[in-house]
Amino acid sequence: MIKTKLQKLLVIFSIVGLSISQTWAEDLKDIYELALINDPTFKAAEASFRAGKEYKVQGRAGLLPTLSISGSTGWNEYRLEETLLDEYNSNNYSGSLQQPLFRLDRWFQFRQGKALTQSATAEFAYQQQETMIRVATSYFDVLYAKDSLSAAKAEVEAIGRQRDQAKKRFDVGLASITEVQDTQAAYDLSVVGRITREAQLDSSREALSAIIGGDLPLLSPLKDEYPTPPPDPIDREQWVKIGLANNFQLKAAHLNTTAAKSSARASGSAHLPKIDIVGRVTKSTSRQGKFGGFIQNPLYDLESDNRQYAIQVSMPIFSGGAVSSARRQAYAQYDRSKEQTLFTERSVIREVRSNHFNVQTQSANVTARRQALTSANSALEATQIGYEVGTRNVVDLLQSERGLYAAQRDYAKARYDYVISVLRLKLSVGSLSPEDLFNVSSQMK
């Protein structure tokens, strides 16, 4: 199941990589495509996945035959009281083949490697989903910072006009010095707010640039009519069941527990007999002319061939307690892995429930913030009229203007928080895919 899902993701990623036709991206999909190519965190996860695939190969190697060859050549001199009696060259070549017949420890090591490879696959699938979350979060952080800066600039302009009007009214005797001072103080605070928003925008742009590895283009905002419905299904426990079945972190934890169990059983099998088929071939030649420098060598320059075939049995009897210690250690690590899996399972349940509730909250929050923005507009219009006829003072007007721009920022943030909360809910249940980002991009201007 994990392998099938990962293959689907990899196919999508390969299509994504081939579809990049320009350096300057504009929407979330384009930024995500650049992240797949340039994000070092994702690249590191990909390398870890490639390394994890080798566990299965290494475990299987313990069950397969091993073949080795060796060779040597030497120059020999035979001397008697510094008198050279013979000198010759000798060569030796050997090859050995060993096939395990009964190696229970290696069988469990193979199962351990297989589980670790599957765990690496599940972990990489999670890292792919986490990359989507990081890209989307950074993307909307930039959009929110831009919206906040735009609102801050509009606030500076509006309060600046109020300050100028208050000064003119003071000059002709229609306003007090207090009104001028209030508008000046409000203007100074709005300038400080604009500077803060500029710094936030610069910081958020740098964070996203670090992911895509280059300068940011002009990012596309969400459409005004972007839908923000509550989660479907609304039943929270259905999402919990989906999460327990599909969450990739939980799958990796279960597979790590399986690997730890196989490792413990491999250590427990270390005291059992080990049976192998062993074959060895040795060939040697020598150009030794005389034995002892006097007796003629009848095997001069002839090749000797020695072949051995055996069933080799070995069994450890006592190794200072190392085998028993390793077994106890492996089973303790297995117990630790089981507890870590239980902790991960409970964390997944908590995250799914929290993310589900957060989507509901953000859906309602967007509706409320939209209404609050409408109300803030109406309140500002009413306050302006009241200020003109003298029933409201300049402080009321300044508060209404600040309230309007705060409502604009809150509404923008609520929409972005809703999108991220939906993506995080899908991440927690293991269903997040690139299509989810593409669907968000299709709802951008």
matplotlib code that plots the C-alpha trace (Angstrom):
import matplotlib.pyplot as plt

x = [0.0, 2.8, 4.8, 1.7, 1.0, 4.6, 4.8, 1.8, 3.4, 6.7, 4.9, 3.2, 6.6, 8.2, 5.4, 5.8, 9.5, 9.0, 6.3, 8.5, 9.0, 9.9, 12.1, 9.6, 6.7, 3.4, 1.1, 1.4, 1.8, 4.8, 6.4, 5.9, 7.6, 10.6, 10.8, 10.9, 14.0, 15.8, 14.6, 17.6, 15.4, 13.4, 16.6, 18.0, 14.8, 15.1, 18.7, 17.7, 15.0, 17.6, 19.8, 16.9, 16.2, 19.5, 18.5, 16.5, 19.3, 21.8, 19.5, 18.9, 22.6, 23.1, 20.9, 22.7, 26.0, 29.3, 32.1, 35.6, 38.9, 42.5, 45.9, 49.6, 52.9, 56.3, 60.0, 62.1, 65.8, 67.5, 70.9, 73.4, 76.1, 75.4, 75.8, 72.8, 71.7, 68.3, 65.9, 62.5, 59.0, 55.8, 52.2, 49.0, 45.4, 42.3, 38.5, 35.8, 32.1, 29.9, 26.1, 24.2, 22.0, 20.7, 21.2, 18.1, 19.8, 20.3, 16.7, 15.5, 18.1, 16.6, 13.1, 14.5, 16.0, 12.8, 10.9, 13.4, 13.2, 9.4, 9.7, 12.1, 9.5, 6.7, 9.0, 9.8, 6.1, 5.5, 8.4, 6.9, 3.7, 5.6, 7.2, 3.8, 2.9, 6.1, 5.7, 2.1, 2.7, 5.6, 3.6, 0.7, 2.9, 4.2, 0.7, -0.4, 2.6, 1.8, -1.8, -0.8, 1.6, -1.0, -3.4, -0.7, 0.1, -3.6, -3.9, -0.9, -2.6, -6.0, -4.7, -2.3, -5.3, -7.0, -3.9, -3.7, -7.4, -7.0, -4.1, -6.2, -9.2, -6.9, -5.5, -9.0, -10.0, -12.4, -10.4, -8.4, -4.7, -5.7, -7.2, -4.1, -2.0, -4.2, -4.1, -0.3, 0.2, -2.1, -0.1, 3.2, 1.9, 0.6, 4.1, 5.7, 3.1, 4.0, 7.7, 7.0, 4.9, 7.7, 10.1, 7.6, 7.3, 11.0, 11.4, 8.7, 10.1, 13.5, 12.0, 10.3, 13.3, 15.4, 13.0, 12.9, 16.6, 16.1, 14.4, 10.6, 8.3, 5.0, 2.8, -0.8, -3.4, -6.5, -9.7, -12.3, -14.8, -12.4, -14.7, -14.2, -16.6, -16.3, -14.6, -16.4, -17.3, -18.1, -17.8, -14.5, -14.1, -14.3, -11.2, -9.5, -10.1, -8.7, -5.6, -4.9, -5.0, -3.1, -0.9, 2.6, 4.4, 2.3, 3.1, 6.8, 6.5, 4.8, 7.4, 10.2, 8.7, 8.5, 12.2, 13.1, 11.3, 13.2, 16.4, 15.6, 14.8, 18.0, 20.0, 18.0, 19.1, 22.8, 23.3, 21.8, 24.0, 25.1, 25.3, 26.9, 28.0, 31.6, 33.6, 37.2, 39.6, 43.3, 45.8, 49.5, 52.7, 56.3, 59.5, 61.6, 64.4, 65.9, 64.9, 67.6, 69.6, 70.6, 67.6, 65.8, 62.2, 59.9, 57.0, 59.1, 56.8, 53.8, 50.4, 48.8, 45.1, 43.4, 39.6, 37.6, 33.8, 32.3, 29.3, 30.5, 28.7, 29.5, 27.8, 29.0, 29.3, 30.5, 31.5, 31.9, 28.2, 28.2, 25.5, 23.1, 23.8, 23.1, 19.8, 18.6, 19.6, 17.7, 14.6, 14.8, 15.1, 12.0, 10.1, 11.2, 10.0, 6.6, 6.2, 7.3, 4.7, 2.0, 3.1, 2.9, -0.5, -1.9, -0.2, -1.9, -5.3, -4.7, -3.5, -6.4, -8.9, -7.2, -6.8, -10.4, -11.6, -9.3, -10.8, -14.3, -13.0, -11.3, -14.3, -16.5, -13.7, -13.6, -17.4, -17.2, -14.2, -16.0, -18.9, -16.7, -15.0, -18.4, -19.4, -16.1, -16.8, -20.3, -18.9, -16.3, -18.9, -21.2, -18.3, -17.3, -20.8, -21.0, -17.6, -18.8, -22.0, -20.1, -21.6, -18.3, -14.8, -11.6, -10.6, -13.7, -12.8, -9.2, -10.4, -12.9, -10.2, -7.7, -10.5, -11.2, -7.6, -7.3, -10.4, -8.9, -5.8, -7.8, -10.0, -6.9, -5.2, -8.4, -8.6, -4.9, -5.2, -8.2, -6.2, -3.3, -5.7, -7.3, -3.9, -2.7, -5.8, -5.1, -1.5, -2.5, -4.7, -2.1, -4.2, -2.3, -1.1, 0.2, -3.3, -4.4, -1.9, -2.9, -6.6, -5.7, -3.7, -6.7, -8.6, -5.9, -6.2]
y = [0.0, 2.4, 1.5, 2.1, 5.5, 6.5, 5.4, 7.6, 10.6, 10.0, 9.9, 13.2, 14.7, 13.6, 15.2, 18.3, 18.4, 18.1, 20.7, 23.6, 25.9, 29.2, 30.5, 33.1, 31.5, 33.2, 30.9, 28.2, 25.4, 27.1, 27.8, 24.2, 23.0, 25.2, 23.8, 20.2, 21.2, 23.5, 22.9, 21.4, 19.9, 18.0, 16.9, 15.6, 13.6, 12.2, 11.1, 9.5, 7.6, 6.3, 5.2, 3.5, 1.4, -0.4, -2.0, -4.6, -5.3, -5.7, -8.0, -10.2, -10.4, -12.5, -15.3, -15.4, -17.1, -15.2, -15.7, -14.5, -14.8, -14.1, -14.5, -13.9, -14.1, -14.2, -14.2, -16.7, -17.1, -20.0, -19.3, -21.4, -19.4, -16.5, -18.7, -18.5, -22.1, -21.5, -18.7, -19.0, -17.5, -19.0, -18.1, -19.0, -18.5, -19.4, -19.0, -19.9, -20.1, -20.2, -20.7, -20.5, -23.5, -22.7, -19.2, -18.2, -15.0, -13.9, -14.6, -12.3, -9.7, -9.9, -9.3, -6.4, -4.8, -5.2, -3.5, -0.7, -0.1, 0.1, 2.5, 4.7, 4.7, 5.8, 8.5, 9.9, 10.0, 12.0, 14.3, 14.9, 16.0, 18.1, 19.9, 20.9, 22.3, 24.3, 25.7, 26.6, 28.2, 30.3, 31.3, 32.5, 34.2, 36.3, 37.1, 38.0, 40.2, 42.0, 42.5, 43.8, 46.2, 47.4, 48.0, 49.8, 52.1, 52.9, 53.6, 56.0, 57.9, 58.1, 59.2, 61.6, 63.2, 63.5, 65.1, 67.6, 68.5, 68.9, 71.3, 73.4, 73.4, 74.5, 77.3, 78.7, 78.2, 75.2, 72.6, 72.5, 71.8, 68.5, 67.3, 68.2, 66.3, 63.2, 63.0, 63.5, 60.8, 58.4, 59.2, 58.5, 55.1, 54.3, 55.0, 52.7, 50.0, 50.4, 50.0, 46.8, 45.4, 46.1, 44.2, 41.3, 41.2, 41.1, 38.3, 36.2, 36.7, 35.6, 32.4, 31.4, 32.3, 29.9, 27.1, 27.8, 28.9, 32.2, 35.5, 35.6, 36.7, 38.4, 36.0, 35.4, 36.0, 34.0, 34.9, 36.8, 34.0, 31.3, 28.7, 28.0, 25.2, 23.1, 19.7, 16.9, 14.5, 16.6, 13.5, 13.9, 10.2, 9.2, 11.4, 9.7, 6.3, 7.5, 8.9, 5.7, 3.7, 6.1, 8.5, 8.0, 8.8, 6.1, 3.6, 4.3, 3.8, 0.4, -0.7, 0.4, -1.7, -4.7, -4.1, -3.9, -7.2, -8.9, -7.5, -8.9, -12.3, -12.3, -11.6, -14.4, -16.8, -16.0, -19.0, -21.5, -23.6, -22.1, -24.5, -23.5, -25.2, -24.3, -24.9, -23.8, -24.2, -23.4, -23.4, -22.9, -23.0, -22.9, -22.7, -24.0, -26.0, -27.9, -28.8, -27.6, -26.5, -30.1, -32.4, -31.8, -30.7, -33.1, -30.6, -27.8, -25.4, -27.7, -26.3, -28.0, -28.0, -28.5, -28.6, -28.8, -29.2, -29.3, -28.7, -26.5, -26.4, -23.9, -23.0, -20.6, -22.1, -19.2, -15.7, -14.0, -13.2, -11.0, -13.0, -12.9, -9.2, -8.4, -10.4, -8.5, -5.2, -6.0, -6.9, -3.7, -1.7, -3.6, -2.6, 1.0, 0.9, -0.4, 2.5, 5.0, 3.6, 3.9, 7.6, 8.2, 6.7, 8.9, 11.9, 11.2, 10.9, 14.2, 16.0, 14.7, 15.9, 19.2, 19.8, 18.8, 21.3, 23.9, 23.6, 24.1, 27.1, 28.7, 28.2, 30.0, 32.6, 33.5, 34.1, 36.2, 38.2, 38.9, 40.2, 42.2, 43.8, 44.9, 46.2, 48.1, 49.8, 50.8, 52.0, 54.2, 55.7, 56.5, 57.9, 60.2, 61.5, 62.0, 63.8, 66.2, 67.1, 67.3, 64.3, 62.3, 63.5, 62.9, 60.1, 58.2, 58.7, 57.5, 54.4, 53.6, 54.0, 51.8, 49.3, 49.1, 48.3, 45.8, 44.1, 43.9, 42.2, 39.8, 38.8, 38.1, 36.1, 34.1, 33.0, 32.0, 30.2, 28.3, 27.0, 25.9, 24.2, 22.1, 21.0, 20.1, 18.0, 16.1, 15.7, 14.2, 11.6, 10.8, 12.0, 15.2, 15.2, 17.7, 17.9, 19.7, 22.5, 22.5, 22.9, 25.9, 27.4, 27.1, 29.4, 32.1, 35.3]
z = [0.0, 1.0, -2.1, -4.4, -2.9, -3.1, -6.7, -7.5, -5.7, -7.6, -10.9, -10.1, -9.0, -12.3, -14.3, -12.2, -12.8, -16.6, -16.7, -15.5, -18.5, -16.8, -14.1, -12.8, -11.0, -10.2, -8.3, -5.6, -8.1, -9.7, -6.4, -5.4, -8.6, -7.9, -4.4, -5.6, -7.6, -5.2, -1.6, 0.3, 3.0, 0.4, -1.4, 1.9, 2.5, -1.0, -0.3, 3.0, 1.1, -1.4, 1.5, 3.2, 0.1, 0.6, 3.9, 2.1, -0.4, 2.4, 4.4, 1.4, 0.7, 3.9, 2.4, -0.9, -1.9, -1.4, -3.8, -3.2, -5.0, -4.0, -5.5, -4.7, -6.4, -4.7, -5.4, -3.4, -2.9, -1.2, 0.3, 2.3, 4.1, 1.7, -1.3, -3.6, -4.4, -6.0, -6.9, -8.3, -8.6, -7.1, -7.7, -5.8, -6.8, -4.8, -5.0, -2.5, -2.6, 0.5, 0.6, 3.8, 4.5, 7.9, 9.2, 11.2, 12.3, 8.7, 7.9, 10.6, 9.4, 6.0, 7.4, 9.4, 6.3, 4.4, 7.2, 7.4, 3.6, 3.9, 6.8, 4.8, 2.0, 4.4, 5.9, 2.5, 1.6, 4.8, 3.9, 0.5, 2.2, 4.7, 1.8, 0.5, 3.9, 4.2, 0.7, 1.2, 4.6, 3.4, 0.3, 2.3, 4.8, 2.0, 0.7, 4.2, 4.7, 1.4, 2.4, 5.8, 4.2, 1.7, 4.6, 6.6, 3.7, 3.2, 7.0, 6.8, 3.9, 5.6, 9.0, 7.2, 5.5, 8.9, 10.4, 7.6, 7.9, 11.7, 11.1, 8.7, 11.0, 13.9, 11.7, 11.1, 14.7, 14.1, 16.0, 19.2, 19.6, 21.2, 18.0, 16.1, 18.6, 18.5, 14.8, 14.8, 17.3, 15.3, 12.2, 13.9, 15.1, 11.7, 10.2, 12.8, 11.8, 8.1, 8.9, 10.9, 8.1, 5.6, 7.8, 8.0, 4.3, 3.8, 6.3, 4.8, 1.3, 2.5, 4.0, 0.8, -1.3, 0.9, -0.2, -3.9, -4.1, -5.9, -6.0, -5.7, -8.5, -8.1, -6.3, -7.2, -4.5, -3.7, -5.6, -3.6, -3.9, -2.7, -0.9, 2.8, 3.7, 6.9, 6.6, 4.9, 6.5, 9.6, 11.9, 13.5, 14.4, 10.7, 10.1, 13.0, 11.5, 8.2, 9.9, 11.9, 8.6, 6.3, 8.3, 7.0, 10.3, 12.0, 9.2, 9.6, 13.3, 12.9, 10.4, 12.7, 15.4, 13.0, 12.2, 15.9, 16.5, 13.7, 15.0, 18.5, 17.0, 15.0, 18.2, 19.9, 17.1, 17.4, 19.7, 17.2, 14.9, 11.6, 8.6, 5.3, 2.1, 1.4, -1.8, -2.3, -5.2, -5.0, -7.8, -7.4, -9.5, -8.6, -10.6, -7.7, -9.3, -6.4, -2.9, -0.5, -3.5, -4.3, -5.0, -8.3, -8.0, -9.9, -9.9, -11.5, -13.3, -12.9, -11.7, -8.7, -8.2, -4.8, -4.5, -1.3, -0.8, 2.7, 4.8, 7.6, 11.0, 13.7, 17.0, 19.6, 23.1, 25.2, 24.2, 27.6, 27.8, 24.6, 22.8, 25.8, 26.4, 22.7, 22.9, 26.0, 24.4, 21.2, 23.0, 25.2, 21.9, 20.6, 23.8, 23.3, 19.7, 20.7, 23.2, 20.6, 18.2, 20.8, 21.4, 17.6, 17.4, 20.2, 18.7, 15.3, 17.0, 18.8, 15.6, 13.5, 16.0, 16.5, 12.8, 12.1, 14.8, 13.4, 9.9, 11.4, 13.4, 10.5, 8.2, 10.8, 11.3, 7.6, 7.6, 10.8, 9.6, 6.3, 8.2, 10.5, 7.5, 6.2, 9.7, 9.9, 6.6, 7.8, 11.1, 9.4, 7.1, 10.1, 12.1, 9.3, 9.0, 12.8, 12.8, 10.0, 11.9, 15.2, 17.1, 16.9, 17.6, 15.8, 18.2, 17.3, 13.6, 14.0, 15.9, 13.2, 10.5, 12.4, 13.0, 9.2, 8.3, 11.2, 9.9, 6.4, 7.8, 10.0, 7.0, 4.8, 7.5, 8.2, 4.6, 4.5, 7.8, 6.5, 3.5, 5.7, 8.2, 5.4, 4.1, 7.6, 8.2, 5.0, 6.1, 9.4, 7.7, 5.0, 2.0, 1.1, -2.5, -5.1, -6.6, -3.4, -4.1, -7.8, -6.8, -4.6, -7.5, -9.7, -7.3, -7.6, -9.7]

ax = plt.figure().add_subplot(projection="3d")
ax.plot(x, y, z, "-o")
ax.set_aspect("equal")
plt.show()
